[in-house]
Amino acid sequence: MLRRFGARSAMLCSLLMLGGLPLAHAEHEGFGFTFEADLEYGGDDLATFEFTDGSTQDIKTGQGITAALGGHYRATGSPFSVRGTVGYKYVTTKASNADISIGRTVLELAGNYLWDNGWWVGAGITHHSGIKYDADGFGPDVDFDDATGPTLEVGWRWIALTYTDLDYKDEFGGEWDASSVGLKLTTKF
């Protein structure tokens, strides 16, 4: 039995939360609030775990689910908008006897160009801080330095494909590719 939500459970909860909110992207003008849920995959393999059923699972440095809140602004009649969010990105294993995970705080600032048909593109900067790998006794815990890198998005209304380019540096001097591709769900109100 897991002591915390697994990645699938957290994504399901995020989708359910988004389902209860009015999903919009290009239609909203002026100042407002933003809620985002991201499912991202990629980066270097930090650890591989083998389970008693014979299956294995990799923990990747760019992998995780992010829930974020923030604000946005779009001037009336303008195709440009800007948004800033703060969130938490987390990934865990399917282990029932351990809570092995990577967690980090995510700050993002992005600008978007919106077309009338609902399509949009975006670019910005992402900053990860408080990056910690917790092996829960199955290996060493590892802290990473803060990391900053570019992020790109292409979307339609409330859903987007994303790419983020990040590198993590661990406390021992090792460098890890933490880049990821993802699926982002956004609601603005």
C-alpha positions in Angstrom: 0.0 0.0 0.0 1.3 3.5 -0.9 1.6 6.0 1.9 1.1 8.9 -0.6 -0.6 9.4 -3.9 1.3 8.0 -6.9 1.8 9.8 -10.1 -1.3 8.4 -11.7 -3.5 9.3 -8.7 -2.1 12.9 -8.6 -2.8 13.4 -12.3 -6.3 12.0 -12.0 -7.0 14.5 -9.1 -5.6 17.3 -11.2 -7.8 16.4 -14.2 -10.8 16.2 -11.9 -10.0 19.6 -10.4 -9.7 21.1 -13.9 -12.9 19.5 -14.9 -14.8 21.5 -12.3 -13.4 24.8 -13.6 -14.4 26.7 -16.7 -11.6 26.0 -19.2 -10.7 28.9 -21.3 -7.5 30.4 -22.7 -7.8 32.8 -25.6 -11.2 34.3 -24.5 -10.1 35.9 -21.2 -8.8 39.5 -21.3 -7.5 41.7 -18.4 -6.1 40.4 -15.2 -7.1 37.1 -13.8 -6.0 33.9 -12.0 -4.5 30.8 -13.6 -4.5 27.2 -12.5 -2.3 24.7 -14.3 -1.6 20.9 -14.2 1.4 19.5 -16.0 2.4 15.9 -16.7 6.0 15.9 -17.8 8.5 13.1 -18.8 12.2 13.1 -19.6 15.6 13.7 -18.3 18.4 11.4 -17.1 17.7 8.2 -15.1 18.5 9.1 -11.5 17.7 5.7 -10.1 16.2 2.4 -11.2 14.2 0.2 -8.7 13.4 -3.4 -9.0 10.3 -4.7 -7.3 9.4 -8.1 -5.9 7.1 -8.8 -8.8 10.1 -8.5 -11.2 9.1 -5.2 -12.7 11.4 -2.1 -12.7 10.8 1.6 -12.5 13.2 4.4 -13.4 13.1 7.8 -11.7 14.0 10.5 -14.2 15.1 14.0 -13.3 12.6 15.7 -15.6 9.7 13.5 -14.8 6.7 14.6 -12.6 3.3 16.1 -12.1 3.0 19.8 -11.4 0.1 21.7 -9.9 0.5 25.5 -10.1 -1.4 28.7 -9.3 -0.7 32.2 -10.6 -1.9 35.2 -12.5 -2.2 36.4 -16.1 -2.8 39.6 -18.0 -4.0 40.2 -21.6 -4.8 43.7 -22.8 -8.2 44.1 -24.5 -7.9 43.3 -28.2 -4.3 42.2 -28.0 -3.1 38.8 -29.2 -0.3 38.9 -26.5 -0.7 37.7 -22.9 1.7 37.0 -20.0 1.3 34.7 -17.0 3.3 33.8 -14.0 2.8 30.8 -11.8 4.2 29.0 -8.8 3.7 25.3 -8.3 5.1 22.0 -7.0 6.4 19.2 -9.2 6.5 15.7 -7.8 7.2 12.1 -8.9 7.2 8.9 -6.8 7.6 5.2 -7.4 5.0 2.5 -7.1 6.7 1.1 -4.0 4.3 0.1 -1.3 6.9 0.0 1.5 8.8 3.3 0.7 8.2 6.9 -0.3 10.9 7.3 -3.0 10.4 10.7 -4.7 11.8 13.9 -6.3 10.1 17.1 -5.3 10.7 20.7 -6.3 9.1 24.2 -6.4 8.5 25.5 -9.9 8.3 29.2 -10.8 7.4 30.1 -14.4 7.0 33.3 -16.3 5.7 33.0 -19.9 4.4 35.1 -22.8 1.8 33.9 -25.3 0.6 34.8 -28.7 -3.0 33.9 -29.3 -4.9 33.4 -32.6 -8.7 33.9 -32.9 -9.2 30.2 -33.7 -8.0 29.2 -30.2 -4.4 28.2 -31.1 -1.5 29.8 -29.2 2.3 29.6 -28.8 4.2 30.5 -25.8 7.8 31.0 -24.5 9.2 31.8 -21.2 11.5 30.9 -18.3 11.2 28.2 -15.7 13.0 28.1 -12.4 13.2 25.0 -10.1 14.2 25.4 -6.5 14.3 23.1 -3.4 15.1 20.1 -5.6 15.4 17.0 -3.5 15.6 13.3 -4.3 14.4 11.3 -1.3 15.5 7.6 -1.5 13.7 6.7 1.8 16.6 4.6 3.0 17.1 2.7 -0.3 20.1 4.8 -1.2 21.4 8.3 -0.5 19.2 11.3 -0.5 20.4 14.0 -3.0 20.0 17.7 -3.0 20.3 19.7 -6.2 21.1 23.4 -6.9 18.4 25.6 -8.2 18.0 25.4 -12.0 16.7 27.8 -14.6 15.9 27.3 -18.3 13.7 28.1 -21.2 10.2 26.6 -21.8 8.2 26.5 -25.0 4.5 25.7 -25.5 2.1 25.2 -28.4 -1.5 24.8 -27.5 -5.2 25.0 -28.4 -7.5 26.6 -25.9 -6.8 24.9 -22.5 -4.4 22.1 -23.6 -0.7 22.4 -24.7 2.4 20.4 -25.5 5.4 21.8 -23.7 9.2 21.5 -23.8 11.5 22.6 -20.9 15.3 22.6 -21.1 16.9 22.3 -17.7 20.1 20.9 -16.2 20.4 20.0 -12.5 23.7 20.0 -10.6 23.8 17.7 -7.5 25.5 18.4 -4.2 28.4 16.1 -5.3 29.2 18.1 -8.5 27.3 15.7 -10.9 25.3 17.2 -13.7 22.0 15.8 -14.8 19.8 16.6 -17.8 16.4 17.5 -16.4 14.7 18.5 -19.7 11.2 17.3 -20.3 8.3 17.2 -22.7 4.8 17.5 -21.3 1.1 18.0 -21.5 -0.2 21.1 -19.8 -3.8 21.8 -18.9 -4.7 25.4 -18.1 -7.7 27.2 -16.8 -7.9 31.0 -16.5 -10.6 32.9 -14.6 
